[in-house]
Amino acid sequence: MQGSDDSTIPSFRNIFTPEFLQLLGERDEPPTAGEADAAGPWRVEEIPGVFGVFRSGESSPRGFRPYAAFSSWQLALLAAAALPGTGRDPSFRLDKEAGPSGYAVQSGGESIGVLGLYDEKLIDALNVLEAVVRSPQALADLLEAAGALALERAGVLLDSRVSRE
């Protein structure tokens, strides 16, 4: 299907017949459907006037609409890097009530940290970053989006950290 909110059977080339997809589409989606929809891998393609983010196997010449489109290559790469983490259940959660040390950060049912202030945006960012470092494709997209100068500076920092060990 084209997207999780689009219940039409695609008219694009697909090894599964429209009849089979129709029958399968009448069932409830499994709990993993959201992750499967966002998992990718994603690729960036220049299309007239913008840079589109497409799932692997999809492209503008084949008639697919991009999942997202941006005015710059770097923004499209950032979206491609972030998307795999958006469909996953979050690895980190923040307790709504503060304890004696602050707001507990939970993962897998156990407390793994604490925040002095209630900061859901930090937890959201941690979830996306954790997904990026789990995916070589997403990490490569992020590094490419950073550009040569940032990678040069990061390489010096990383070398100094690793060389000290």
PLY file of the C-alpha trace (Angstrom):
ply
format ascii 1.0
element vertex 165
property float x
property float y
property float z
element edge 164
property int vertex1
property int vertex2
end_header
0.00 0.00 0.00
1.14 3.56 -0.58
0.91 4.62 3.04
-0.57 3.60 6.33
-3.49 5.99 5.84
-4.15 4.97 2.23
-6.29 1.83 1.99
-6.37 1.66 -1.81
-4.67 -1.18 -3.63
-1.64 0.17 -5.51
-1.60 0.11 -9.30
2.22 -0.13 -9.31
4.13 -3.24 -10.29
3.99 -5.64 -7.37
4.63 -9.39 -7.12
1.42 -9.78 -5.10
-1.81 -9.77 -7.11
-4.41 -7.05 -6.50
-6.88 -9.76 -5.44
-4.47 -11.12 -2.83
-3.73 -7.63 -1.48
-7.47 -6.87 -1.36
-8.13 -10.00 0.71
-5.22 -9.26 3.01
-6.33 -5.63 3.31
-9.67 -6.76 4.74
-7.87 -8.12 7.80
-6.70 -6.07 10.76
-3.13 -4.89 10.39
-0.65 -6.61 12.70
0.91 -4.58 15.54
4.14 -4.36 13.53
2.51 -2.57 10.56
3.54 0.91 11.71
7.16 -0.10 12.04
7.10 -1.91 8.69
5.65 1.19 7.01
8.37 3.49 8.37
11.32 1.07 8.48
12.57 1.77 4.97
15.23 1.61 3.77
14.73 5.12 2.47
16.46 6.87 -0.38
16.59 10.44 -1.59
15.88 11.27 -5.22
15.94 14.63 -6.93
12.60 15.35 -8.57
11.60 18.60 -10.29
12.20 21.41 -7.81
12.60 19.24 -4.68
14.29 16.21 -3.17
11.92 13.35 -2.51
12.24 10.67 0.15
11.22 7.28 -1.26
11.16 3.73 0.06
13.70 1.49 -1.62
12.12 0.12 -4.78
9.90 3.16 -5.22
10.80 6.13 -7.38
9.28 9.07 -9.18
9.84 7.59 -12.68
7.89 4.49 -11.57
4.94 6.71 -10.61
5.34 6.73 -6.83
4.80 9.87 -4.82
7.58 10.63 -2.35
6.81 9.97 1.31
8.23 13.45 1.95
9.79 16.18 -0.17
12.14 18.99 0.83
13.84 21.94 -0.80
17.32 20.66 0.11
19.17 17.36 -0.19
20.33 17.61 3.44
16.79 17.95 4.84
15.65 14.97 2.77
18.59 12.91 4.10
17.70 13.89 7.67
14.12 12.75 7.08
15.38 9.48 5.57
17.57 8.96 8.65
14.77 9.76 11.12
11.91 7.83 9.49
12.87 4.30 10.63
12.55 5.42 14.25
9.12 6.98 13.84
7.26 3.72 13.34
8.83 1.86 16.24
7.47 1.66 19.73
9.59 4.04 21.79
12.52 2.49 23.64
12.46 5.27 26.23
9.59 6.70 28.25
9.44 9.48 30.81
7.52 9.12 34.06
4.76 11.71 34.37
5.36 12.21 38.10
8.64 13.41 39.56
10.40 11.29 42.16
12.91 12.54 44.73
15.64 12.83 42.06
13.44 14.06 39.21
11.58 12.40 36.35
12.60 8.80 35.77
13.54 7.70 32.27
12.24 4.16 31.68
13.34 1.51 29.19
12.10 -2.05 29.17
10.23 -1.50 32.43
13.26 -0.37 34.40
14.58 3.04 35.35
17.70 3.88 33.34
18.08 7.56 34.11
16.51 10.68 35.50
15.77 14.19 34.23
15.67 17.21 36.49
12.89 18.72 34.38
10.03 17.05 32.52
11.33 17.05 28.93
9.32 14.90 26.48
11.16 16.43 23.52
14.45 15.05 24.83
12.91 11.58 25.16
11.49 11.83 21.61
14.94 12.83 20.34
16.59 9.94 22.21
14.16 7.51 20.61
14.95 8.80 17.11
18.71 8.87 17.72
18.64 5.35 19.15
16.91 4.17 15.97
19.50 5.98 13.81
22.47 4.32 15.50
20.81 0.89 15.10
20.53 1.30 11.32
23.69 1.56 9.21
21.56 3.03 6.37
20.07 5.72 8.63
23.47 6.51 10.14
24.98 6.85 6.66
22.15 9.22 5.67
22.78 11.32 8.78
26.52 11.46 8.17
26.05 12.40 4.51
23.62 15.16 5.54
26.25 16.53 7.93
28.63 17.34 5.08
32.39 17.17 4.70
33.36 19.96 7.12
31.29 18.59 10.00
32.64 15.07 9.33
36.20 16.39 9.27
35.70 18.09 12.64
33.92 15.03 14.06
36.72 12.80 12.78
39.29 14.83 14.72
37.18 14.61 17.89
36.55 10.90 17.48
40.22 10.20 16.77
41.26 12.05 19.93
38.76 10.04 22.00
39.72 6.66 20.53
43.45 7.37 20.53
43.38 8.13 24.28
42.15 4.60 25.02
0 1
1 2
2 3
3 4
4 5
5 6
6 7
7 8
8 9
9 10
10 11
11 12
12 13
13 14
14 15
15 16
16 17
17 18
18 19
19 20
20 21
21 22
22 23
23 24
24 25
25 26
26 27
27 28
28 29
29 30
30 31
31 32
32 33
33 34
34 35
35 36
36 37
37 38
38 39
39 40
40 41
41 42
42 43
43 44
44 45
45 46
46 47
47 48
48 49
49 50
50 51
51 52
52 53
53 54
54 55
55 56
56 57
57 58
58 59
59 60
60 61
61 62
62 63
63 64
64 65
65 66
66 67
67 68
68 69
69 70
70 71
71 72
72 73
73 74
74 75
75 76
76 77
77 78
78 79
79 80
80 81
81 82
82 83
83 84
84 85
85 86
86 87
87 88
88 89
89 90
90 91
91 92
92 93
93 94
94 95
95 96
96 97
97 98
98 99
99 100
100 101
101 102
102 103
103 104
104 105
105 106
106 107
107 108
108 109
109 110
110 111
111 112
112 113
113 114
114 115
115 116
116 117
117 118
118 119
119 120
120 121
121 122
122 123
123 124
124 125
125 126
126 127
127 128
128 129
129 130
130 131
131 132
132 133
133 134
134 135
135 136
136 137
137 138
138 139
139 140
140 141
141 142
142 143
143 144
144 145
145 146
146 147
147 148
148 149
149 150
150 151
151 152
152 153
153 154
154 155
155 156
156 157
157 158
158 159
159 160
160 161
161 162
162 163
163 164
